Amino acid sequence: MVPTAFQWRNRLPLTDNGKIDKKELTALARELDVAGQSHERPSTATEHWLAAAWAEVLGIPKEQIGRRDHFFDLGGTSLSVLKLAIALDRAVSFKDLIAQPILADQAELIDRRLEGVGGFRAAPAPVPSGRCATTGTTEAAKGRAEMTYSSPTSLLNVDLQPGKPPILRVEATGDAARWASEHRNALRAFVAEHGSLLVRGLPLRDAAETEVVFRQLGSLMAEREAFAPRRRYAEGVYSSSKWPPNQHMCMHHELSYAVELPSLMLFACLVAPTFGGETPVADSPNVLNALPADLVERFERLGWLLIRTYNNDIGASVAEAFGADDRRVVESYCRANAIQFEWQPNGGLRTWQRRSAVVRHPRTGQRCWFNQIAFLNEWTMDPELREYLVDIYGEDGLPFNTRFGNGDPIGADVIQLIDEVYEENTSRERWQSGDLFLVDNVRTAHGRESFEGSREVLVAMADAVHLTDCSPTIEVTAS
């Protein structure tokens, strides 16, 4: 690849350990506008139409989009490419858009296609997304000398308000890891009792510092069976799932379909969005009690079935989900984790795993509604997105879907009911940079609201428990 422009710098930005700071370098490139791309506005009618569609799908102002911009560099994902294909009335295919991510190149492709069918057509109105569519160092060193510590008894002053998660405000201006270590037991005891705790006031500035804090609070896990790609910052430390910013991520319990699952979720906000982007939480015993008894009984008796189809187009790939793309490694993992599998003629993989919808908390014994039945169901998708996926991959080729444990389909009315009960029991609080959020993954479901602006939230899954420690109603045995 030949650079389109050169910018002389006396030195490159470095991290604390002397390596090139890619994050700062990326920010610098944007600031300098190295290739002058952001100033090269769309010029043709098709480019203006396409920029408007990009803006709607990506949730950013049209004025920020240049003709040489790259769709994925602006926050695009495979799901948002699907939304774009739908918004363009299928003037070009999903795979065409993946192969040609530059706006001007997409516009040229559209012009060629439309010339072949008799000329240009009016741009369709962009499709609005559904609510649950499915899919510096020196200063830090100075701060350490000024660190103040609160005593563990300060946890008695946690702010408890209806509609909000418990919030603990602290005065910590330097060594966040030391503070976390000294308050670890008190923090975890509170989360065990209340299900979650938002800590506000810690000086969490970067991924390295956040990793140390996370490791003070729990034993971190490597993620397997991810449903969406993540960036890996360090072993056990990840970005939040890559999900279109203008789409809400429905309530779920992380890895509720796995045999080994995290009992504790850790979130840290490094960059808070300008609007939205909360991580809402819901108490799963309350959700369970609010659901109709006959529905709960059916799920307890039958369990729930997760069906996944892995391909190279949408969602996590086989390598991203299983940590390898070697068939023998993948098959061994599936057999050890009670996952039925079938390789497809095109090289893709389809899996089935039956799990319990209701479990008991491994420490308290509380009955919890613990699953991803609604989140990964076809009826949670935007209707047009679902129609498009079915058209491309077929009814059985959706990237993920859920059913009753005996294979019976779950109706849209059931999914709507579950989502409504979640919403009635949801608490949320706007992120602030530096926030630390501890969530009991069995006791408490979490989601993500749509947002505007930059959002950087780091995630760790901690303190693994085995599904058998949660009194499952459906037996899980390795084959």
RATAQUI-V302769 format. One record per helix or strand of 2 or more residues. SS is the DSSP state (2 for helix, 1 for strand). FROM is the first residue (numbers start at 1). LEN is the number of residues. If there is no record, write none. Layout:
BEGIN
SS&FROM&LEN + SS&FROM&LEN
END
This chain:
BEGIN
2&22&11 + 2&37&3 + 2&45&14 + 2&62&3 + 2&72&3 + 2&78&10 + 2&94&6 + 2&103&13 + 2&137&9 + 2&152&6 + 1&167&3 + 2&176&19 + 1&196&5 + 2&207&11 + 1&232&3 + 1&237&3 + 1&249&4 + 1&260&12 + 1&275&2 + 1&281&3 + 2&284&7 + 2&293&10 + 1&304&7 + 2&318&5 + 2&327&10 + 1&340&4 + 1&349&7 + 1&358&3 + 1&367&3 + 2&378&3 + 2&383&11 + 2&395&3 + 1&400&5 + 2&412&13 + 1&426&2 + 1&436&5 + 1&444&5 + 1&451&2 + 1&456&11 + 2&467&4
END
